[in-house]
Amino acid sequence: MACIEILFRISDKFTATSRHYVDRLFDPDPQNVLQGVIDMKNAVIGNNKQKANLIVLGAVPRLLYLLQQSSSSLELRTECAVVLGSLAMGTENNIKSLVDCHIIPALLQGLLCSDLIFIEACLRCLRTIFISPVTPVQLLYTDPTVIPHIMSLLSRSQHTQEYITQIFAHCCKLSLLKNALNNLCVQTPEHQMVLFNHGAIQNIAPLLISPSYKVRMQALKCFSVLAYENAQVSMTLVNVLVDGEQLSQVFARMMQRDKPIEMQLTAAKCLTYMCRAGAIRTDDNCIILKTLPCLVRMCSKERLLEERVEGAETLAFLMEPDIELQRIASVTDHLVSMLADYFKYPSSVSAITDIKRLDHDLKHAHELRQAAFKLYASLGSNDEDIRKKITETENMMDRIVSGLSESSIKVRLAAVRCLHSLSRSVQQLRTSFHDHAVWKPLMKLLQNAPDEVLVMASSTLCNLLLEFSPSKEPILESGVIELLCSLTQSDSPALRVNGIWALMNMAFQADQKVKVEIVRALGTEQLFRLLSDPDTNVLMKTLGLLRNLLSTRPHIDQIMSSHGKQIMQAVTLILEGEHSIEVKEQTLCILANIADGNTAKELIMTNDDMPQKIKYYMGHSNVKLQLAATFCISNLIWNEEDGSQERQDKLREMGFVDILHKLTQASDPSLCDRAKTAMQQYLA
């Protein structure tokens, strides 16, 4: 009890001291107020409890009032800005309290003052606030006069250069904009373009050769966020000269081994983003000989955890679309086996002697696994030999399987992305995927996951359901059809595409029982809803499913006997609608399959409108559509089938023989051969 009493006394004394500091801010004597602010500044340094107490006791509104008063001396206003900056260096709750008190507009207003020391104090405080993840960066862009004014302060001193570029680097975010058409969020470069349009490139480029390392570093970071996924900025950067040297060469020099790691890595990110935006070719020497080797170096176990993570993720992004870069990276410094160390960290014989660092790394080790999966996914996205090398890396498939059930959603997403990349390999589907039964954890992942994981997992499942995959049968037996049908009802077009794509793969050369189950589970209403989906990819895959369902005569006749009227209606709507050549070609192929049925073909012959549509497409300007339409007629008039003579006579009366004869003279050899084959049915 005595100990508790002592603690309460200490706490009361501490609060009383804090209250005393706040009370002094209201002293009528300006000199006493100034001294009170200076004493407060000294009291809060490194003391988070004192900072929190002062905020609770209302110091912030008073400090902001004093800072904004023109009657306050410059020294007092500057000291207020310094104290506010110190309070901002506390916890995230401190930042939230400061933002709620409207500190940002007050400090931005302070930048209009001509006194450099006061400006620097305001910028330093703004920098501290804006680098916090809890600060709404949009507050920097609310007043359109702020950015041009801040830009004009860059030339005032090295301090203004450092703080402003750091503020820009943290406040240049890709905004999320909801698309009304498909309800998806898309990234927009609003902040990048505001800075770009106010001369960020011209004003910041000279800072890359500043005598101050901090200024050079913040300018470099600024360029990395400006160039990210922005073609306009990147194309401009590639033509910028700094002291007579191209900017890409300046970045390349900054990647030299004797430069600080932070600088090497950020310069590599700048060149990576410029390359991905199309401003630098992937076969340019600054990419192949400088950027790629630099990023591979960052993956080495000698580097700090965060450097290894950033290096691997940037390298994955750089080579994602380019097979040559993937091949070069795969043989650079044993990268594939080097990444295996990401899963063993920290090891029991870790070289880390700093306990704080070890504790930090243990908490963030999952980020290494996430980065390794991302880089493996990028490495193996195109080349069969690289995929083989990855799967043969020690315990790789076991690590992916483990990654699919990790607690971190980001690791699960990266693991399934890696699995998806490897699933593009026929050999791996037949061997590693089968041996490790990866379909089981994948199915589990599909039961309850966020959309971004579902998209990647369902995309991987599409590959596992291909005809040659040994996993197809056990997946079918696990009751996957209902799950896939539910995906086709998603608001996300990507999930609808994957759901229908997987069903399409499942229906390919499937037995009648599976096809009937697909039609039953999906339901005709949903099937025809998908045939009018606004997303072309969904429509194409639904047509692909229908085409696979309507293959082999008994299956065609059975499905058309129960759903023929609706299917013919859907075919008519698509052929009459405003659709792409690919969509109409796929629809005509479905019609050709129907024409191949024993009884189903009568649905075409008894529909007066359908032969006219086939005739129209036989005379179309596009060869693909002509071929598909001619294939329909060929199946309808085939000699060996019952009723062929009557169908031939009816179609002759409608002028099809003349059209076929004309097509035998077509310049396209495939069309010419198809027309000749059809004509032979009349001559036999």
VEXTORVO-917477 format. One record per residue (C-alpha): residue number from 1; residue in three letters; z, y, x. Coordinates in steps of 0.001 Angstrom, whole numbers, plus 500000, padded with zeros to 6 digits. Layout:
<rs>
> nr|rest|z|y|x
> NUM|ALA|Z|Y|X
...
</rs>
This chain:
<rs>
> nr|rest|z|y|x
> 1|MET|500000|500000|500000
> 2|ALA|500875|502367|502844
> 3|CYS|497437|501777|504429
> 4|ILE|495661|502583|501146
> 5|GLU|497727|505756|500781
> 6|ILE|496749|506849|504311
> 7|LEU|493057|506198|503523
> 8|PHE|493292|508314|500359
> 9|ARG|494925|511137|502321
> 10|ILE|492149|510999|504949
> 11|SER|489510|510981|502206
> 12|ASP|491120|513938|500415
> 13|LYS|491364|515845|503697
> 14|PHE|487678|515088|504411
> 15|THR|486623|516347|500963
> 16|ALA|488789|519450|501349
> 17|THR|487074|520209|504678
> 18|SER|483658|519821|503057
> 19|ARG|484704|522091|500184
> 20|HIS|485838|524671|502705
> 21|TYR|482343|524660|504275
> 22|VAL|480747|525179|500849
> 23|ASP|483197|527932|499894
> 24|ARG|482303|529889|503039
> 25|LEU|478688|530076|501835
> 26|PHE|479879|532386|499050
> 27|ASP|481812|534794|501336
> 28|PRO|480868|538439|500598
> 29|ASP|480587|539183|504341
> 30|PRO|477067|538109|505571
> 31|GLN|478414|537528|509094
> 32|ASN|481026|535080|507774
> 33|VAL|478302|533305|505766
> 34|LEU|476166|532962|508911
> 35|GLN|479113|531577|510895
> 36|GLY|479897|529199|508007
> 37|VAL|476323|527855|508045
> 38|ILE|476450|527405|511845
> 39|ASP|479786|525551|511574
> 40|MET|478341|523406|508788
> 41|LYS|475348|522614|511016
> 42|ASN|477655|521375|513779
> 43|ALA|479792|519378|511322
> 44|VAL|476932|517367|509752
> 45|ILE|475224|516244|512965
> 46|GLY|475294|512434|512889
> 47|ASN|477821|512423|510038
> 48|ASN|476274|510879|506911
> 49|LYS|479543|510985|504956
> 50|GLN|479882|514704|505553
> 51|LYS|476238|515220|504515
> 52|ALA|476768|513294|501266
> 53|ASN|479974|515231|500504
> 54|LEU|478289|518601|501020
> 55|ILE|475404|517618|498736
> 56|VAL|477813|516439|496000
> 57|LEU|479838|519647|496313
> 58|GLY|476742|521796|495667
> 59|ALA|475875|523084|499146
> 60|VAL|472103|522574|498690
> 61|PRO|471411|525082|495855
> 62|ARG|473418|527742|497723
> 63|LEU|471629|527078|501026
> 64|LEU|468267|527297|499249
> 65|TYR|469308|530546|497588
> 66|LEU|470265|532064|500939
> 67|LEU|467052|530760|502530
> 68|GLN|464903|532474|499880
> 69|GLN|466705|535821|499759
> 70|SER|464776|538605|501488
> 71|SER|468142|540332|501974
> 72|SER|469338|537409|504154
> 73|SER|468883|537916|507875
> 74|LEU|466182|535860|509601
> 75|GLU|468872|534159|511639
> 76|LEU|470721|533091|508472
> 77|ARG|467537|531876|506769
> 78|THR|466619|529888|509883
> 79|GLU|470085|528317|510150
> 80|CYS|469892|527355|506437
> 81|ALA|466573|525601|507074
> 82|VAL|468116|523766|510051
> 83|VAL|471114|522572|507983
> 84|LEU|468846|521442|505149
> 85|GLY|466764|519524|507710
> 86|SER|469910|517870|508998
> 87|LEU|470981|516894|505457
> 88|ALA|467500|515379|504968
> 89|MET|468090|513121|507978
> 90|GLY|470761|511226|506088
> 91|THR|470089|508587|503461
> 92|GLU|467236|508247|500964
> 93|ASN|469663|509444|498282
> 94|ASN|470078|512666|500263
> 95|ILE|466299|513164|500208
> 96|LYS|466177|512536|496450
> 97|SER|468939|515112|495885
> 98|LEU|467133|517695|498030
> 99|VAL|463819|517096|496218
> 100|ASP|465576|517361|492841
> 101|CYS|466896|520768|493931
> 102|HIS|463253|521896|494464
> 103|ILE|463587|522179|498231
> 104|ILE|459861|521622|498850
> 105|PRO|458560|524735|496991
> 106|ALA|461304|526816|498636
> 107|LEU|460342|525654|502156
> 108|LEU|456607|526064|501463
> 109|GLN|457344|529627|500342
> 110|GLY|459245|530127|503589
> 111|LEU|456056|529398|505546
> 112|LEU|454664|532760|504357
> 113|CYS|457165|534519|506638
> 114|SER|455735|535870|509906
> 115|ASP|458666|534768|512087
> 116|LEU|457670|531734|514159
> 117|ILE|461189|530332|514684
> 118|PHE|461832|530383|510918
> 119|ILE|458408|528808|510223
> 120|GLU|459146|526017|512708
> 121|ALA|462536|525361|511093
> 122|CYS|460916|525133|507638
> 123|LEU|458149|522842|508928
> 124|ARG|460660|520622|510735
> 125|CYS|462637|520225|507505
> 126|LEU|459446|519567|505486
> 127|ARG|458391|516965|508070
> 128|THR|461733|515140|507696
> 129|ILE|461421|515160|503903
> 130|PHE|457775|514096|503723
> 131|ILE|458104|511155|506129
> 132|SER|460590|509592|503697
> 133|PRO|459037|506954|501394
> 134|VAL|460945|508379|498396
> 135|THR|459307|511820|498536
> 136|PRO|456420|512373|496073
> 137|VAL|453618|513447|498459
> 138|GLN|451720|515050|495579
> 139|LEU|454157|517985|495855
> 140|LEU|452225|519149|498933
> 141|TYR|449027|519480|496887
> 142|THR|450375|521111|493697
> 143|ASP|449567|524686|494778
> 144|PRO|445938|524891|496066
> 145|THR|446841|527746|498456
> 146|VAL|449354|525641|500440
> 147|ILE|446996|523420|502499
> 148|PRO|444761|526265|503797
> 149|HIS|447849|528283|504736
> 150|ILE|449465|525337|506562
> 151|MET|446153|524728|508319
> 152|SER|446224|528355|509554
> 153|LEU|449661|527754|511136
> 154|LEU|448345|525006|513443
> 155|SER|447508|527500|516160
> 156|ARG|450966|529123|516218
> 157|SER|452741|526697|518607
> 158|GLN|452972|523110|519817
> 159|HIS|455874|522616|517404
> 160|THR|453819|523710|514393
> 161|GLN|451015|521416|515573
> 162|GLU|453345|518436|515859
> 163|TYR|455093|518967|512510
> 164|ILE|451958|519820|510505
> 165|THR|449917|516856|511744
> 166|GLN|452886|514575|511066
> 167|ILE|453189|515981|507535
> 168|PHE|449451|515472|506922
> 169|ALA|449568|511919|508304
> 170|HIS|452341|510983|505847
> 171|CYS|450928|512894|502866
> 172|CYS|447364|511616|503055
> 173|LYS|447515|508671|500652
> 174|LEU|444797|506941|498655
> 175|SER|445651|507749|495033
> 176|LEU|445632|505113|492289
> 177|LEU|443481|506051|489315
> 178|LYS|443371|503927|486173
> 179|ASN|439848|502995|485115
> 180|ALA|439608|503246|481327
> 181|LEU|436762|500713|481168
> 182|ASN|438594|497724|482615
> 183|ASN|442183|499008|482785
> 184|LEU|442259|498479|486562
> 185|CYS|443686|500861|489139
> 186|VAL|441202|502035|491739
> 187|GLN|441929|503957|494905
> 188|THR|440600|507496|495160
> 189|PRO|440412|509579|498368
> 190|GLU|441744|512748|496734
> 191|HIS|444203|513703|499513
> 192|GLN|441721|512875|502278
> 193|MET|439099|515109|500693
> 194|VAL|441492|518047|500177
> 195|LEU|442381|517994|503890
> 196|PHE|438760|517372|504902
> 197|ASN|437463|520254|502767
> 198|HIS|440018|522629|504284
> 199|GLY|438838|521961|507833
> 200|ALA|441287|519272|508958
> 201|ILE|438780|517695|511366
> 202|GLN|437770|520923|513138
> 203|ASN|441364|522144|513328
> 204|ILE|442999|518883|514434
> 205|ALA|440332|517532|516841
> 206|PRO|441245|519939|519709
> 207|LEU|444864|518730|519483
> 208|LEU|443777|515330|520860
> 209|ILE|443705|516912|524334
> 210|SER|446935|518901|523900
> 211|PRO|449314|518900|526904
> 212|SER|452020|517638|524505
> 213|TYR|452082|513853|524009
> 214|LYS|453774|514268|520600
> 215|VAL|450989|516566|519390
> 216|ARG|448254|514225|520670
> 217|MET|449951|511262|518991
> 218|GLN|450414|512942|515608
> 219|ALA|446817|514226|515656
> 220|LEU|445638|510670|516345
> 221|LYS|447708|509302|513451
> 222|CYS|446276|512014|511244
> 223|PHE|442732|510903|512025
> 224|SER|443584|507261|511324
> 225|VAL|444700|508061|507757
> 226|LEU|441799|510474|507183
> 227|ALA|439178|507899|508211
> 228|TYR|440630|504903|506339
> 229|GLU|438012|503634|503844
> 230|ASN|436332|507048|503812
> 231|ALA|432662|507091|504802
> 232|GLN|432266|510873|504576
> 233|VAL|435168|511580|506915
> 234|SER|434130|508794|509310
> 235|MET|430513|509960|509476
> 236|THR|431748|513469|510289
> 237|LEU|434187|512223|512950
> 238|VAL|431477|510358|514831
> 239|ASN|429616|513634|515463
> 240|VAL|432654|515677|516567
> 241|LEU|432881|516830|520171
> 242|VAL|436222|517466|521870
> 243|ASP|435840|519456|525074
> 244|GLY|432216|518281|525300
> 245|GLU|433098|514596|524743
> 246|GLN|432344|512515|521639
> 247|LEU|435411|511733|519570
> 248|SER|434748|507975|519759
> 249|GLN|434899|508240|523565
> 250|VAL|438177|510169|523360
> 251|PHE|439588|507360|521181
> 252|ALA|438223|504755|523616
> 253|ARG|440035|506445|526533
> 254|MET|443245|506408|524529
> 255|MET|443010|502600|524335
> 256|GLN|443189|502155|528105
> 257|ARG|445959|499830|529257
> 258|ASP|447836|502594|531086
> 259|LYS|448315|504551|527843
> 260|PRO|451435|504064|525654
> 261|ILE|451111|501114|523246
> 262|GLU|451539|503368|520212
> 263|MET|448548|505439|521366
> 264|GLN|446376|502390|522149
> 265|LEU|447069|500879|518745
> 266|THR|446482|504071|516743
> 267|ALA|443238|504846|518600
> 268|ALA|442077|501279|517865
> 269|LYS|442860|501856|514179
> 270|CYS|440762|505058|514175
> 271|LEU|437736|503254|515608
> 272|THR|438302|500268|513299
> 273|TYR|438276|502482|510203
> 274|MET|435207|504393|511402
> 275|CYS|433442|501091|512026
> 276|ARG|434365|499641|508618
> 277|ALA|433173|502870|506954
> 278|GLY|429758|502383|508573
> 279|ALA|429987|505282|511049
> 280|ILE|429975|502995|514130
> 281|ARG|427932|499793|514448
> 282|THR|429830|496540|514876
> 283|ASP|427823|495780|518023
> 284|ASP|428674|499140|519625
> 285|ASN|430347|498769|523040
> 286|CYS|433343|500829|521943
> 287|ILE|434027|498144|519293
> 288|ILE|433148|494955|521202
> 289|LEU|434389|495948|524662
> 290|LYS|437254|498304|523780
> 291|THR|438620|498112|520228
> 292|LEU|438525|494343|519670
> 293|PRO|440094|493413|523074
> 294|CYS|442748|496110|522586
> 295|LEU|443748|494679|519193
> 296|VAL|443821|491139|520572
> 297|ARG|446185|492379|523322
> 298|MET|448487|493716|520599
> 299|CYS|448873|490155|519269
> 300|SER|450425|488933|522509
> 301|LYS|454049|487748|522426
> 302|GLU|454943|490397|525018
> 303|ARG|454521|493048|522324
> 304|LEU|457190|494158|519836
> 305|LEU|457171|492593|516384
> 306|GLU|455769|495663|514597
> 307|GLU|453032|496051|517236
> 308|ARG|452002|492408|516803
> 309|VAL|451934|492814|513014
> 310|GLU|449886|496012|513103
> 311|GLY|447547|494637|515771
> 312|ALA|446818|491436|513826
> 313|GLU|446328|493213|510486
> 314|THR|444016|495847|511990
> 315|LEU|441986|493182|513809
> 316|ALA|441676|491193|510560
> 317|PHE|440360|494321|508820
> 318|LEU|437917|495135|511648
> 319|MET|436115|491794|511691
> 320|GLU|436469|490786|508030
> 321|PRO|432764|491302|507117
> 322|ASP|431191|490510|510518
> 323|ILE|430597|486973|511751
> 324|GLU|429749|488049|515321
> 325|LEU|433050|489911|515742
> 326|GLN|434839|486848|514335
> 327|ARG|433144|484623|516923
> 328|ILE|433945|487007|519787
> 329|ALA|437590|487343|518702
> 330|SER|438027|483584|518340
> 331|VAL|437284|483090|522047
> 332|THR|439132|486178|523331
> 333|ASP|442444|485502|525114
> 334|HIS|443044|482227|523200
> 335|LEU|443641|484244|520022
> 336|VAL|443684|481244|517635
> 337|SER|446479|479477|519536
> 338|MET|448223|482793|520319
> 339|LEU|448659|483384|516583
> 340|ALA|450542|480084|516271
> 341|ASP|453436|481819|518080
> 342|TYR|453774|484150|515085
> 343|PHE|455304|481240|513166
> 344|LYS|457873|480412|515886
> 345|TYR|459486|483837|516097
> 346|PRO|462199|484532|517091
> 347|SER|462573|481292|519051
> 348|SER|465930|479872|520149
> 349|VAL|465134|480945|523711
> 350|SER|464026|484416|522627
> 351|ALA|463819|486961|525405
> 352|ILE|465382|489575|523125
> 353|THR|468705|490629|524578
> 354|ASP|469183|493676|522341
> 355|ILE|471281|492407|519397
> 356|LYS|470108|495224|517109
> 357|ARG|466482|494402|517905
> 358|LEU|467093|490681|517291
> 359|ASP|468740|491426|513948
> 360|HIS|465804|493672|512972
> 361|ASP|463250|491046|513976
> 362|LEU|465006|488247|512090
> 363|LYS|464824|490361|508932
> 364|HIS|461132|491131|509502
> 365|ALA|459871|487797|510899
> 366|HIS|458084|487135|507577
> 367|GLU|455801|490098|508387
> 368|LEU|454530|488197|511430
> 369|ARG|453680|485162|509289
> 370|GLN|451920|487390|506788
> 371|ALA|449871|489062|509548
> 372|ALA|448947|485697|511118
> 373|PHE|447702|484316|507777
> 374|LYS|445641|487490|507224
> 375|LEU|444053|487244|510655
> 376|TYR|443335|483510|510303
> 377|ALA|441727|484242|506909
> 378|SER|439470|486875|508464
> 379|LEU|438624|484725|511509
> 380|GLY|437639|481716|509406
> 381|SER|435774|483449|506606
> 382|ASN|432265|482504|507830
> 383|ASP|432077|480166|510816
> 384|GLU|432600|476408|510455
> 385|ASP|433627|475880|514095
> 386|ILE|436311|478584|513862
> 387|ARG|437693|477028|510663
> 388|LYS|437902|473678|512442
> 389|LYS|439703|475309|515375
> 390|ILE|442207|476946|512982
> 391|THR|443012|473758|511048
> 392|GLU|443460|471862|514313
> 393|THR|446033|474408|515535
> 394|GLU|449488|472791|515583
> 395|ASN|450920|472207|512097
> 396|MET|448559|474801|510626
> 397|MET|448022|473160|507229
> 398|ASP|451769|472512|506889
> 399|ARG|452418|476187|507633
> 400|ILE|449955|477294|504969
> 401|VAL|451541|474929|502424
> 402|SER|454994|476334|503323
> 403|GLY|453635|479885|503096
> 404|LEU|452498|479275|499495
> 405|SER|456121|478903|498399
> 406|GLU|457789|481586|500557
> 407|SER|460072|484086|498837
> 408|SER|458008|487051|500090
> 409|ILE|455127|487760|497701
> 410|LYS|453125|489285|500573
> 411|VAL|453405|486096|502631
> 412|ARG|452357|483981|499626
> 413|LEU|449341|486220|499079
> 414|ALA|448343|486079|502765
> 415|ALA|448793|482277|502847
> 416|VAL|446594|481745|499797
> 417|ARG|444037|484169|501273
> 418|CYS|443969|482001|504405
> 419|LEU|443628|478852|502294
> 420|HIS|440760|480451|500372
> 421|SER|438958|481294|503614
> 422|LEU|439284|477720|504880
> 423|SER|438283|476282|501477
> 424|ARG|434740|477566|502034
> 425|SER|434271|474641|504403
> 426|VAL|432886|471386|502956
> 427|GLN|434395|469485|505896
> 428|GLN|437875|470965|505419
> 429|LEU|437798|470293|501660
> 430|ARG|437052|466651|502430
> 431|THR|439608|466271|505231
> 432|SER|442514|468662|505834
> 433|PHE|442766|469822|502206
> 434|HIS|442773|466244|500950
> 435|ASP|445189|464937|503610
> 436|HIS|447755|467658|502864
> 437|ALA|447242|467657|499062
> 438|VAL|447097|471459|499117
> 439|TRP|446110|471475|495440
> 440|LYS|449723|470699|494452
> 441|PRO|451394|473877|495834
> 442|LEU|448298|475824|494743
> 443|MET|448722|474643|491145
> 444|LYS|452418|475531|491310
> 445|LEU|451510|479010|492558
> 446|LEU|449158|479469|489586
> 447|GLN|451939|478864|487064
> 448|ASN|453776|482127|487612
> 449|ALA|452450|484771|489985
> 450|PRO|451372|488436|489990
> 451|ASP|447682|489107|489287
> 452|GLU|446727|489751|492935
> 453|VAL|448052|486288|493911
> 454|LEU|446510|484688|490808
> 455|VAL|443081|486111|491680
> 456|MET|443127|484620|495186
> 457|ALA|444727|481309|494087
> 458|SER|442262|480804|491225
> 459|SER|439377|481693|493547
> 460|THR|440572|478976|495953
> 461|LEU|440876|476544|493057
> 462|CYS|437191|477174|492233
> 463|ASN|436301|475739|495652
> 464|LEU|438646|472771|495258
> 465|LEU|436840|471902|492000
> 466|LEU|433419|471631|493613
> 467|GLU|431671|468279|493127
> 468|PHE|432164|467064|496718
> 469|SER|435881|467955|496870
> 470|PRO|438238|464920|496753
> 471|SER|440845|467206|495155
> 472|LYS|438737|467597|491996
> 473|GLU|439929|464409|490293
> 474|PRO|443701|464842|490809
> 475|ILE|443421|468500|489751
> 476|LEU|441633|467417|486552
> 477|GLU|444361|464876|485850
> 478|SER|447055|467548|486294
> 479|GLY|446013|469288|483068
> 480|VAL|444373|472309|484693
> 481|ILE|441865|472957|481883
> 482|GLU|444372|474747|479618
> 483|LEU|445486|476947|482518
> 484|LEU|441908|477940|483369
> 485|CYS|441102|478664|479730
> 486|SER|444097|481003|479576
> 487|LEU|442757|482881|482626
> 488|THR|439512|483596|480739
> 489|GLN|441561|485671|478271
> 490|SER|443050|487899|480985
> 491|ASP|442606|491687|480976
> 492|SER|441562|491395|484621
> 493|PRO|437777|490817|485037
> 494|ALA|438453|489042|488363
> 495|LEU|440743|486513|486656
> 496|ARG|438272|485998|483797
> 497|VAL|435512|485366|486346
> 498|ASN|437619|482860|488301
> 499|GLY|438798|481038|485174
> 500|ILE|435256|480553|483893
> 501|TRP|433908|479841|487408
> 502|ALA|436417|477033|487899
> 503|LEU|435478|475569|484478
> 504|MET|431808|475842|485479
> 505|ASN|432457|473884|488691
> 506|MET|434513|471351|486740
> 507|ALA|431695|470822|484207
> 508|PHE|429070|470195|486898
> 509|GLN|427922|466539|486606
> 510|ALA|431145|465790|484694
> 511|ASP|431423|462966|482192
> 512|GLN|431267|463707|478492
> 513|LYS|435031|463417|478013
> 514|VAL|435683|466321|480431
> 515|LYS|432982|468483|478850
> 516|VAL|434329|467887|475339
> 517|GLU|437843|468754|476548
> 518|ILE|436575|472023|478106
> 519|VAL|434823|473043|474877
> 520|ARG|437902|472081|472824
> 521|ALA|440400|473925|475064
> 522|LEU|438241|477028|475480
> 523|GLY|437231|477177|471826
> 524|THR|433838|478314|470592
> 525|GLU|435191|481731|469638
> 526|GLN|436370|482436|473187
> 527|LEU|433189|480978|474692
> 528|PHE|431015|483358|472664
> 529|ARG|433379|486254|473307
> 530|LEU|432789|485641|477033
> 531|LEU|429026|485651|476404
> 532|SER|429363|489278|475267
> 533|ASP|431785|490270|478067
> 534|PRO|431038|493751|479517
> 535|ASP|431465|492381|483058
> 536|THR|428173|490899|484303
> 537|ASN|429944|488444|486628
> 538|VAL|431895|487001|483688
> 539|LEU|428693|486711|481655
> 540|MET|426808|484991|484504
> 541|LYS|429562|482450|485105
> 542|THR|429845|481752|481341
> 543|LEU|426106|481088|481242
> 544|GLY|426580|478826|484287
> 545|LEU|429301|476922|482423
> 546|LEU|427083|476556|479367
> 547|ARG|424216|475330|481548
> 548|ASN|426475|472703|483171
> 549|LEU|427820|471611|479779
> 550|LEU|424242|471240|478513
> 551|SER|423058|468779|481144
> 552|THR|422068|465122|480622
> 553|ARG|420487|464365|477235
> 554|PRO|423375|462662|475415
> 555|HIS|425677|465585|476344
> 556|ILE|423080|468169|475311
> 557|ASP|422531|466508|471934
> 558|GLN|426241|465989|471300
> 559|ILE|427225|469634|472069
> 560|MET|424215|471109|470253
> 561|SER|424917|468980|467170
> 562|SER|428345|470592|466813
> 563|HIS|427768|474082|468269
> 564|GLY|423972|474492|468200
> 565|LYS|423833|477320|465674
> 566|GLN|426254|479543|467651
> 567|ILE|424633|478706|471009
> 568|MET|421149|479568|469728
> 569|GLN|422537|482786|468287
> 570|ALA|424085|483720|471668
> 571|VAL|420836|482871|473512
> 572|THR|418872|485095|471091
> 573|LEU|421268|488012|471536
> 574|ILE|421057|487855|475336
> 575|LEU|417256|487515|475432
> 576|GLU|416927|490506|473088
> 577|GLY|419608|492600|474826
> 578|GLU|419582|494968|477788
> 579|HIS|420527|492523|480521
> 580|SER|419575|491987|484164
> 581|ILE|416788|489637|485279
> 582|GLU|419434|487213|486630
> 583|VAL|421226|487029|483270
> 584|LYS|417998|486431|481346
> 585|GLU|416793|483842|483866
> 586|GLN|420058|481895|483496
> 587|THR|419740|482109|479683
> 588|LEU|416163|480765|479779
> 589|CYS|417390|477891|482008
> 590|ILE|419961|477047|479298
> 591|LEU|417129|477091|476764
> 592|ALA|415126|474740|479037
> 593|ASN|418127|472362|479084
> 594|ILE|418293|472473|475273
> 595|ALA|414551|471743|475199
> 596|ASP|415258|468630|477283
> 597|GLY|417567|467119|474636
> 598|ASN|416287|464390|472319
> 599|THR|417397|466012|469071
> 600|ALA|418512|469415|470419
> 601|LYS|414932|470565|471061
> 602|GLU|414369|470703|467303
> 603|LEU|416730|473686|467172
> 604|ILE|414070|475572|469156
> 605|MET|411090|474232|467215
> 606|THR|412597|474987|463791
> 607|ASN|413533|478512|464856
> 608|ASP|410324|480517|464363
> 609|ASP|411611|483358|466509
> 610|MET|412538|481353|469620
> 611|PRO|409033|480142|470666
> 612|GLN|407865|483763|470370
> 613|LYS|410595|484815|472800
> 614|ILE|409561|482053|475228
> 615|LYS|405950|483252|474950
> 616|TYR|407042|486834|475710
> 617|TYR|408868|485765|478873
> 618|MET|405944|483586|480028
> 619|GLY|403956|486819|480146
> 620|HIS|406721|488852|481750
> 621|SER|406119|490766|484996
> 622|ASN|408997|488950|486734
> 623|VAL|408040|485546|488203
> 624|LYS|411582|484116|487872
> 625|LEU|411525|484693|484103
> 626|GLN|407991|483313|483828
> 627|LEU|409036|480140|485682
> 628|ALA|412114|479581|483510
> 629|ALA|410159|480175|480271
> 630|THR|407344|477839|481403
> 631|PHE|409976|475186|482170
> 632|CYS|411150|475480|478515
> 633|ILE|407648|474791|477216
> 634|SER|407140|471931|479690
> 635|ASN|410268|470201|478337
> 636|LEU|409219|470777|474696
> 637|ILE|405744|469230|475101
> 638|TRP|406625|466349|477462
> 639|ASN|404434|463394|476434
> 640|GLU|406866|460519|476775
> 641|GLU|409225|461785|474068
> 642|ASP|409280|461265|470299
> 643|GLY|407466|463933|468308
> 644|SER|405731|465372|471375
> 645|GLN|402298|465406|469660
> 646|GLU|403556|467495|466720
> 647|ARG|405286|469941|469084
> 648|GLN|402156|470209|471238
> 649|ASP|400005|470932|468189
> 650|LYS|402370|473577|466826
> 651|LEU|402643|475325|470199
> 652|ARG|398836|475136|470696
> 653|GLU|398429|476968|467377
> 654|MET|400815|479643|468650
> 655|GLY|398594|480262|471706
> 656|PHE|400696|478551|474401
> 657|VAL|397755|476567|475870
> 658|ASP|395885|479787|476625
> 659|ILE|398964|481259|478304
> 660|LEU|399491|478093|480382
> 661|HIS|395838|478083|481416
> 662|LYS|396174|481694|482554
> 663|LEU|399359|480868|484518
> 664|THR|397534|478063|486421
> 665|GLN|395712|480931|488162
> 666|ALA|398992|482731|489061
> 667|SER|399419|483972|492630
> 668|ASP|402934|482497|492851
> 669|PRO|402546|478820|493940
> 670|SER|405687|477612|492100
> 671|LEU|404596|479213|488831
> 672|CYS|401068|477899|489277
> 673|ASP|402350|474316|489848
> 674|ARG|404740|474499|486884
> 675|ALA|401921|475680|484579
> 676|LYS|399605|472893|485832
> 677|THR|402311|470267|485198
> 678|ALA|402697|471552|481625
> 679|MET|398925|471618|481058
> 680|GLN|398708|467952|482127
> 681|GLN|400828|467034|479075
> 682|TYR|398002|468311|476865
> 683|LEU|395332|466503|478887
> 684|ALA|397122|463126|479074
</rs>
